Amino acid sequence: MAEALISLLTLEPAFYAVAIFAVIITGISKSGLGGGLGQLSVPLMAAFVSPITAVTIMMPILVLIDLMNIWGYRRNWHRGNLVVLLPGAVAGVGIGAVTYKYVDENLIRILLGVIVMFFALTYFNQKTVADGGTRRGRVLGVLCGGLSGFTSFVAHAGGGPIKFYLVPQRLAPRIFVGTQVMFFFLVNQMKFVSYFWLGQFTVENVTTSLLLAPFAPLGVFLGWKLVNVIPQETFYIIVYLVLFSSGTKLIWDGLTRSGFI
């Protein structure tokens, strides 16, 4: 334990400044926009610690944010979509847990980034946007759920496939966010157990998570305020912009970490 505390003290003050910012942004994003900007947290923290360490530190914080959002969106989620998405997610997380040592996560990042950016760009080709959207087929929902579970486990980038499925439905903003809250709450529970089983938690990482956790509620509360004041059309414009930026970030991370850039 003493060695863990000494290790924490050797981290630069800049790490904690960046990590606090990352935690707040993640809370705002997951609570107000259904995620997306939260993908910035690991790359920001990885400037000071290894990506694996950054991911492990963020995992308990994500669970805390999920627990708060479960309460905040307890009456605002779409049961039918979860019924379609979750079976695929269970399979995706399971496949990720078994194969993560053999999967090139950077290739996954690049492919997913291309798909997400392509989907985001379709928004700007629409002259009008309908108030309601058609429900996607069950097969597409299972595939998106599976891809989200898998990419969330191996690359912490599961938001794109879920938005790909939900955005065309033009759900009310609170229902849109709440459905993702419920989905990723369950996915993160499965991931948490898997990470523990794979031995990725250490005393140093958990202690750092505890130090950063008090800043998560601030981001969550700001996100709740955000989703209540933004008009629906503006909300979806922001969501598409977040999707596009997330896709760009995924491609950049994949290329740089693979050594292509």
Secondary structure, DSSP 8 states (H G I E B T S, - for coil): -HHHHHHHHTS-HHHHHHHHHHHHHHHHHHHHTSSSGGGGHHHHHTTTS-HHHHHHHHHHHHHHHHHHHHHHTTT---HHHHHHHHHHHHHHHHHHHHHTTTS-HHHHHHHHHHHHHHHHHGGGG-S---SS-----HHHHHHHHHHHHHHHHHHS--HHHHHHHHGGG---HHHHHHHHHHHHHHHHHHHHHHHHHTT---HHHHHHHHHHGGGHHHHHHHHHHHHHHS-HHHHHHHHHHHHHHHHHHHHHHHHHHHT--
